[in-house]
Amino acid sequence: MAQTKLGLEYFCDGFYFAESLARRFRATVAEKTNKQGPRKAPDYILTDRNGRYHVVECKGTQSSTKYRDRQLFSLDRNGNETGGVTQKKTILFPASSAGERLACGVFLGADGGTEKSHLKVVDPVGEPILSLDEQSMEFAFDPFVRSLAARSFVLLGLPASAGNFASPDGFIEFPDQMHVSKSFKESRRSFLVERREAARRELENLSGGGVAPAIREHAIDFPYPISVRGRSFTKVLVKHLVDRECVFQAIESPMADDPIRSDDVFWGKKIGPVAFTSSFEDKEEELDKEIRSTMKFGGISSTEVIIS
């Protein structure tokens, strides 16, 4: 049986992707997406180096493989399909951009248990509730950049900047209504103005660091030493670094609210595949005094965990 790697590069929260394309750029929506239930948006939308988009729904349990299988597919009391196979139906891409549509379920076996850890991947066919045509695909890059950058801003302690960039017109905080009142419009307008000012204040606090990455650190002492292969560890340091230029671009650029396309002069160069490195190796030898692991998100941000 032939095996191939998907070559995944970027990922985006499925609900945010669906809502962003549907409400900011008016892609075709067959039904409203939900955060729960059979019409829930898939967990992730991922792209690969060939420009294809993959839809992935994730399930997991420590109960049993039988329960894991029910998470992937089962029937409710009315006989309707439910589970991962239906939740991942919600987004359909044009043939030229469509990749895999997968529902993945993992069972984590307990040490000494009767069942071993097991991953199951299924790929049934179903009708989507969000359908993207070729014209809509020019906006598909936008939610990847905004969600990744906004997540980095939150970890840096910049909630207003994150919200301002992820939802510039307030589509997350102020869902569409059938009949929008004058007071609703005024509340949304006031909220957006206040949040943008808060983002600028956050930006002022970063202005003194030059071009060096902005850093936020958290040190945590273990309640008791942890021994791994002859070495004792007592604490962990989590460092989150964000490119300052990304924060400035997200808040002060006059084009910050416009659709971000893959050929964008700034963001097209900053976004990149997720890269993971670690000094920890699964070998039977004594460890160094520190274990360092880093996850890098293109040129936007990185998170480093140091155990010592």
Secondary structure, 3 states (H helix, E strand, C coil): CCCCCCCEEEEEEHHHHHHHHHHHCCCEECCCCECCCCCECCCEEEEECCCCEEEEEEEEECCCHHHHHHHHCEECCCCCEECHHHHCCCEECCCCCEEEEEEEEEECCCCCCCCCCEEEEECCCCCCCEECCCCHHHHCHHHHHHHHHHHHHHHCCCHHHHHHHHCCCCCCCCCCCCCCCHHHHHHHHHHHHHHHHHHHHHHHHHHHHCCCCEEEEEEEEEEEEEEECCEEEEEEEEEEEECHHHHHHHHHCCCCCCCCCCCCCCHHHHCCCEEEEECCCCCCCCCCCCEEEEEEECCCEEEEEEEC
